[in-house]
């Protein structure tokens, strides 16, 4: 029981019987459809990226705990999840050392120096993606073998894209972003297994949709809207990044506000921005709003009989 209390945040995310290890296992299972498709499409490139990045995250977490004489947290599985997510956010043809750099940054700078699991301020995987993009912008935008593909830019520019290609994975992008069908299967597993609730993804989706209709310049253009949802990493962020326990609010109302902010800002960069990667910067910005959202949404305790907030 003590181990559960140390590692698990309170509702609304998780049932009381889960431990951090069991939750990480469920998240890994939910990522398997995406991993399998990445391996199917990118073959050994995907295998090596995932293996090297996960191994780097595990090793760095173990080494940090050893050097600082902290409790070894490798067994909780969070380093494995972080490694898989970072690998899936890489282009398939990026050098393999990119995952190592991203893993070191995510585990040491973002996670461990802030106190470890449950205490970091911004999402480690999204932070690694942004760090790598700022450090290696050219490499991080080469989505096909040898050249940067214009499909992602076309999505941001609002040009017509074959939505079916985005659904079945016949598109370009980071390895975990290209197949909307695999992402939706993973999302269903997350919800059915009780790992997440739908408040953040739902409010994110609805607010993003409303913004696209009002300000997208194309009204209710079903093809344009579907492409915006299916491509550009939206589904990956909505289900696997934005729902991170540590960086999202813990109240239902807070999650809705959080999702709305994500939807508004994501629409702004999609409509008036220039890069697909901006969506990950948006996640980090909205992460910083979480403490303020919780301040206004967590119920205040009352003194018995007094009727005043403590």
C-alpha positions as CSV (number, residue, x, y, z in Angstrom):
1,X,0.0,0.0,0.0
2,X,2.8,2.4,0.8
3,X,4.4,1.8,-2.6
4,X,1.1,2.6,-4.3
5,X,0.7,5.8,-2.4
6,X,4.2,6.9,-3.2
7,X,3.9,6.3,-6.9
8,X,0.3,6.9,-7.9
9,X,-1.6,10.2,-8.2
10,X,-5.1,10.5,-7.0
11,X,-8.2,10.4,-9.1
12,X,-9.6,11.1,-11.7
13,X,-6.9,9.2,-13.6
14,X,-6.3,5.9,-11.9
15,X,-8.2,3.3,-9.9
16,X,-6.8,2.7,-6.5
17,X,-5.6,-0.8,-7.2
18,X,-3.1,0.2,-9.8
19,X,0.6,0.7,-9.1
20,X,3.1,2.7,-11.2
21,X,4.5,-0.5,-12.7
22,X,1.0,-1.8,-13.8
23,X,0.1,1.5,-15.3
24,X,3.4,1.7,-17.3
25,X,2.8,-1.8,-18.6
26,X,-0.7,-0.7,-19.8
27,X,0.8,2.3,-21.5
28,X,3.4,0.1,-23.2
29,X,0.6,-2.2,-24.4
30,X,-1.3,0.8,-25.8
31,X,1.8,1.9,-27.7
32,X,2.3,-1.6,-29.3
33,X,0.0,-0.9,-32.3
34,X,2.0,2.3,-33.1
35,X,5.3,0.5,-32.5
36,X,4.2,-2.4,-34.7
37,X,3.2,-0.1,-37.6
38,X,6.4,1.8,-37.3
39,X,8.4,-1.4,-37.5
40,X,6.2,-2.6,-40.5
41,X,6.8,0.7,-42.3
42,X,10.4,1.6,-41.4
43,X,11.8,-1.9,-40.7
44,X,15.2,-2.0,-38.9
45,X,15.3,1.8,-38.6
46,X,12.3,1.7,-36.3
47,X,13.7,-1.3,-34.4
48,X,17.1,0.3,-33.8
49,X,15.6,3.7,-32.9
50,X,13.3,2.2,-30.2
51,X,15.8,-0.2,-28.8
52,X,18.7,2.3,-28.6
53,X,16.5,5.1,-27.1
54,X,14.8,2.9,-24.5
55,X,18.2,1.4,-23.5
56,X,19.6,4.9,-23.2
57,X,16.8,6.1,-21.0
58,X,17.1,3.0,-18.7
59,X,20.9,3.4,-18.4
60,X,20.8,7.1,-17.8
61,X,18.1,6.8,-15.1
62,X,20.0,4.0,-13.4
63,X,23.3,5.9,-13.6
64,X,21.7,9.1,-12.2
65,X,20.2,7.2,-9.3
66,X,23.5,5.4,-8.6
67,X,25.6,8.7,-8.7
68,X,23.1,10.6,-6.5
69,X,22.6,7.6,-4.2
70,X,18.8,7.9,-4.8
71,X,16.4,5.0,-4.8
72,X,16.7,3.0,-8.1
73,X,13.5,3.9,-10.0
74,X,14.3,2.0,-13.2
75,X,11.9,-0.8,-12.2
76,X,8.9,1.4,-12.2
77,X,8.9,1.3,-16.1
78,X,8.6,5.1,-16.6
79,X,12.0,5.2,-18.4
80,X,10.9,2.5,-20.8
81,X,7.7,4.5,-21.6
82,X,9.7,7.7,-22.1
83,X,12.2,5.9,-24.4
84,X,9.4,4.5,-26.6
85,X,7.7,7.9,-26.8
86,X,10.8,9.7,-27.7
87,X,11.7,7.1,-30.4
88,X,8.3,7.4,-31.9
89,X,8.7,11.2,-32.1
90,X,11.8,10.8,-34.3
91,X,12.0,10.7,-38.1
92,X,12.8,7.1,-39.1
93,X,15.9,8.3,-41.0
94,X,17.4,10.4,-38.3
95,X,20.8,9.3,-36.9
96,X,20.4,6.8,-34.0
97,X,22.3,9.0,-31.6
98,X,19.4,11.5,-31.7
99,X,17.3,9.1,-29.5
100,X,20.2,8.9,-27.0
101,X,20.5,12.7,-26.8
102,X,16.8,13.1,-26.4
103,X,16.7,10.4,-23.8
104,X,19.5,12.0,-21.7
105,X,17.8,15.4,-21.9
106,X,14.4,14.0,-21.0
107,X,15.5,11.8,-18.1
108,X,18.2,14.0,-16.5
109,X,17.2,17.6,-17.2
110,X,13.4,17.3,-17.4
111,X,12.6,14.4,-15.1
112,X,15.3,13.7,-12.5
113,X,16.6,17.2,-11.8
114,X,13.0,18.2,-11.0
115,X,12.6,15.3,-8.5
116,X,11.6,12.4,-10.6
117,X,8.3,10.8,-11.6
118,X,5.3,12.8,-10.3
119,X,7.4,16.0,-9.8
120,X,8.6,17.2,-13.2
121,X,6.9,20.3,-14.6
122,X,6.9,19.7,-18.4
123,X,6.4,16.5,-20.4
124,X,9.8,14.8,-20.8
125,X,9.0,13.3,-24.2
126,X,7.6,16.5,-25.7
127,X,10.5,18.4,-24.2
128,X,13.0,16.0,-25.8
129,X,11.2,16.5,-29.2
130,X,11.5,20.3,-28.9
131,X,15.1,20.2,-27.7
132,X,16.1,18.0,-30.6
133,X,14.2,20.1,-33.1
134,X,15.9,23.3,-31.8
135,X,19.3,21.6,-31.8
136,X,19.0,19.7,-35.1
137,X,16.3,21.4,-37.1
138,X,17.3,20.1,-40.5
139,X,17.7,16.5,-39.4
140,X,14.4,16.5,-37.4
141,X,12.5,17.5,-40.5
142,X,13.8,14.8,-42.9
143,X,10.8,12.5,-42.9
144,X,11.6,10.5,-45.9
145,X,14.8,8.8,-47.1
146,X,16.9,11.7,-48.3
147,X,14.6,14.8,-48.4
148,X,12.1,16.7,-46.4
149,X,8.6,15.8,-47.6
150,X,6.2,18.7,-48.2
151,X,3.1,16.8,-47.0
152,X,3.5,18.0,-43.4
153,X,4.0,21.6,-44.6
154,X,0.9,21.3,-46.8
155,X,-1.1,20.2,-43.7
156,X,-0.1,23.3,-41.8
157,X,-0.7,25.5,-44.9
158,X,-4.2,24.1,-45.2
159,X,-3.7,22.5,-48.5
160,X,-5.7,19.5,-49.6
161,X,-4.2,16.1,-48.4
162,X,-5.6,12.6,-49.0
163,X,-7.0,11.9,-45.5
164,X,-7.1,8.2,-46.2
165,X,-3.4,8.1,-46.6
166,X,-3.1,9.7,-43.1
167,X,-5.4,7.1,-41.6
168,X,-3.6,4.0,-43.1
169,X,-0.1,5.4,-42.6
170,X,0.8,6.1,-46.2
171,X,2.1,9.5,-45.2
172,X,5.2,11.2,-43.7
173,X,6.1,12.4,-40.3
174,X,7.7,11.1,-37.1
175,X,7.4,7.4,-36.8
176,X,4.6,7.5,-34.3
177,X,2.5,10.1,-36.1
178,X,2.0,8.7,-39.5
179,X,-0.8,6.1,-38.9
180,X,-4.0,7.5,-37.4
181,X,-5.6,4.1,-37.3
182,X,-2.8,2.7,-35.1
183,X,-3.0,5.8,-32.8
184,X,-6.7,5.4,-32.4
185,X,-6.3,1.7,-31.5
186,X,-3.8,2.7,-28.9
187,X,-6.1,5.4,-27.6
188,X,-8.9,2.8,-27.2
189,X,-6.6,0.6,-25.2
190,X,-5.7,3.5,-22.9
191,X,-9.3,4.3,-22.2
192,X,-10.6,0.7,-21.9
193,X,-7.8,-0.3,-19.5
194,X,-8.6,2.7,-17.3
195,X,-5.3,4.4,-17.7
196,X,-6.8,7.7,-18.8
197,X,-10.2,9.4,-18.9
198,X,-11.4,11.2,-22.1
199,X,-11.8,14.7,-20.6
200,X,-8.5,16.0,-22.0
201,X,-8.7,14.4,-25.5
202,X,-12.4,15.3,-25.8
203,X,-12.1,18.9,-24.8
204,X,-8.9,19.3,-26.9
205,X,-10.6,17.9,-29.9
206,X,-13.8,19.9,-29.6
207,X,-12.0,23.2,-29.0
208,X,-9.6,22.5,-31.9
209,X,-12.6,21.7,-34.1
210,X,-14.4,24.9,-33.2
211,X,-11.3,27.0,-33.8
212,X,-10.7,25.4,-37.2
213,X,-14.3,26.0,-38.3
214,X,-14.4,29.7,-37.2
215,X,-10.8,30.8,-38.1
216,X,-9.6,28.2,-40.6
217,X,-10.9,30.0,-43.5
218,X,-12.6,27.0,-45.0
219,X,-15.7,26.7,-42.8
220,X,-16.9,23.1,-42.2
221,X,-14.7,21.5,-44.9
222,X,-14.8,17.9,-43.8
223,X,-11.7,16.9,-45.7
224,X,-9.6,19.7,-44.4
225,X,-10.8,19.1,-40.8
226,X,-10.3,15.3,-41.0
227,X,-6.7,15.8,-42.3
228,X,-6.0,18.2,-39.4
229,X,-7.1,15.6,-36.9
230,X,-5.4,12.6,-38.6
231,X,-2.1,14.2,-39.4
232,X,0.6,16.4,-37.9
233,X,0.9,14.6,-34.6
234,X,-2.5,15.7,-33.2
235,X,-3.7,12.3,-32.2
236,X,-0.3,11.4,-30.7
237,X,-0.4,14.6,-28.6
238,X,-4.0,14.3,-27.6
239,X,-3.9,10.8,-26.3
240,X,-0.3,10.0,-25.4
241,X,1.4,13.3,-24.5
242,X,-1.3,15.7,-23.2
243,X,-2.7,13.0,-20.8
244,X,0.6,12.6,-18.9
245,X,-0.4,12.3,-15.2
246,X,2.3,14.6,-13.8
247,X,1.9,17.5,-16.2
248,X,-1.9,17.6,-16.6
249,X,-4.5,18.8,-14.0
250,X,-6.0,16.2,-11.6
251,X,-9.5,17.5,-11.5
252,X,-12.2,16.8,-14.2
253,X,-12.9,20.6,-14.5
254,X,-9.1,21.3,-14.7
255,X,-8.7,18.7,-17.4
256,X,-11.4,20.3,-19.5
257,X,-9.8,23.7,-19.2
258,X,-6.4,22.2,-20.0
259,X,-7.8,20.5,-23.1
260,X,-9.5,23.7,-24.3
261,X,-6.2,25.7,-23.9
262,X,-4.4,23.0,-25.9
263,X,-7.1,23.1,-28.6
264,X,-7.1,26.9,-28.9
265,X,-3.3,27.2,-29.1
266,X,-2.9,24.2,-31.4
267,X,-5.4,25.7,-33.8
268,X,-3.5,29.0,-33.7
269,X,-0.2,27.4,-34.8
270,X,-2.0,25.3,-37.4
271,X,-3.8,28.2,-38.9
272,X,-1.2,30.9,-38.5
273,X,2.0,29.0,-37.7
274,X,4.6,27.5,-39.9
275,X,5.9,24.2,-38.5
276,X,4.3,20.9,-37.5
277,X,6.6,20.7,-34.5
278,X,4.9,23.8,-33.0
279,X,2.3,21.5,-31.5
280,X,4.9,20.1,-29.1
281,X,6.0,23.5,-28.0
282,X,2.3,24.2,-27.3
283,X,2.2,21.2,-24.9
284,X,5.1,22.6,-22.9
285,X,3.5,26.0,-22.7
286,X,0.2,24.7,-21.5
287,X,2.0,22.4,-19.0
288,X,3.1,25.6,-17.3
289,X,-0.6,26.5,-16.8
290,X,-1.3,23.3,-14.9
291,X,-0.5,24.7,-11.4
292,X,-2.8,27.7,-11.9
293,X,-5.6,25.6,-13.4
294,X,-5.4,23.3,-10.3
295,X,-5.5,26.3,-8.0
296,X,-8.8,27.4,-9.4
297,X,-10.4,24.0,-9.8
298,X,-9.4,21.9,-6.8
299,X,-12.2,22.2,-4.2
300,X,-11.2,24.2,-1.1
301,X,-11.6,22.5,2.3
302,X,-14.1,24.0,4.7
303,X,-13.8,24.4,8.5
304,X,-16.6,22.4,10.1
305,X,-19.4,24.7,11.0
306,X,-17.5,27.8,9.9
307,X,-18.5,28.0,6.2
308,X,-15.2,29.7,5.3
309,X,-12.4,28.4,3.2
310,X,-9.4,27.3,5.1
